[in-house]
Amino acid sequence: MSDILTQKYNVCAEDFASAGAASAGVKRTLKQLGFSPDIIRRTSIAMYEGEINMVIHGGGGIASVEIAEDYIKITLADEGPGIADISLAMQEGFSTASESIRELGFGAGMGLPNIKKQSDDFSITSELGKGTTLVITIFAGT
């Protein structure tokens, strides 16, 4: 594969029936392209965690994925309320999820730490009242 393949997905707020569709689509593509199981696993985990955060907290948004021979770059951008304290949000166990979200099995406060753990390069920017953007890169090696 010498070209960069791009995919874009709309992630809808509070749409738990479709939550995970974008990460599942990327996983299928990576399998078809012959990426290693470890790269597929790490990409799927990072993207799913980010996608779920967009569904629960971010009011939905856009998931953009660049797939190249040697990397996968995922950009998750929402227009939600933003994150007041990014360093606090990055701590394992910290969550702002409501009780109803927790009853669904989400909101354990592991999403952002798991994303960072699965990423080779990770950045998060957020502005209150404007939204949050995650950029996740996983290097596939050659």
N, C-alpha and C positions, 0 to 999 in steps of 0.2 A: 504494500500500500504506500504510494508516494504522495498522494493528495491528502488534504485535510477534509474530513467529512464533518459536516455540521448538522446538528439536530436542535430543534427548538420545541419546547413543550409549554403549554399553558397549564398552570397549576391553580386549581380553583380553591378558594377559601372554604373551609369546613366541609369539603366534599370527600368524606372518608371512603365512599364507594369507589372513587377513582384514585385515591391516594396510593402512590406507589406505581402508577402506570408509567410515568416518565422513567423512573429508575429501571423498571422491568423492560421497557423498550430499549434503553441503552445496554442493558445486560444482554439482550438478544443480539443486538448489533455487534457487541464485543465478541460474543461467542462465534457469530458468523464470520467475523474477521480473523479469528484464530488467536485472540489474546490469551495469555496464560490464565489458568483458574485463579491464581492469587491476585492478579491485576483485576480480573472481573469481580472477584469477591470484594476487594477493597473499594473499587469504584461503586459497586452496587450499595454497599453499606453507607459510604459517604453521601451518595446522592439520595438514597432513601431517607436518611436522617434529615438532610436538608429539606427535602420535599415535604416531609411530615411537619417540620417546623413552619414551612410556608403555609400549609393547610391549617395548622392550629393557631399560630401566632401572627403570621405575616399578611393575612388577608389575601392569600394567593399570590401569584406572580408568574415570572417567566424563568424557566430552566433552559439554559443554552449549553450545549455540549460541543466541544471540538475534539475530534478523534484523529490523532496522527499516529504514525508508526511508533513513535517513541514517547508519546504522552497522551493523556486524556485530561482535558481542562473543562471543568464544570463551573458555570456562573449561575448562581441562583439569586435573583433580584426580586424583592417584593416592595410593596408600597404600604406596608403595615405601620404600626406605631413606632417602630424603631426600638433599639435596645439602650436603656439608660446607662447601664454599667457593663461594658463588654467583658472586663476582667472577671466580674462576678458571674456573668452568664457562662463563662468558659469553665467555671468550677464544677466538677462532678457533683451531681445531686441538686444543684440549684435549678429551680423551675418556677415559672410563673403560670403554669397550667392550672386551669380551673378544676374543681372537684369533678365536674362532669367529664372532662377530658381524661382525668386520672382513672375514672371508672371505666373508660374505654381501653385502658391499658397503656396510655401514653403519659408523658409528663414526668418521667423519672429524673429528668435533668442530666441525661447522658448524651443527648443529641449532638450538641456542639463539641464536647470533648471527644466523642466517637469520630466525628468528622475530622477533627484535627489529627487524631491518632491514625486514621486510615490514609491521610494525605501526605504527600511528599512536600507540598508547598500549600499553605493555607493562609488566606487573608479574610478579614471580616471588617466591613465598614458599616456604620449605622448612624442615622440622623433621626432624632426624635421627631415624630410627626411626618417623616418622609419615607422611611423604610430602611431595609437592611440588604446588603449584598455580600454574598460569600463567593470567593473564588478558590476553587479546589483543584489542585493539579496532582496527578498521579503519573509518575514516570514509568514507562513500560520497558525501558531498556531496549537494547538491540542485541 
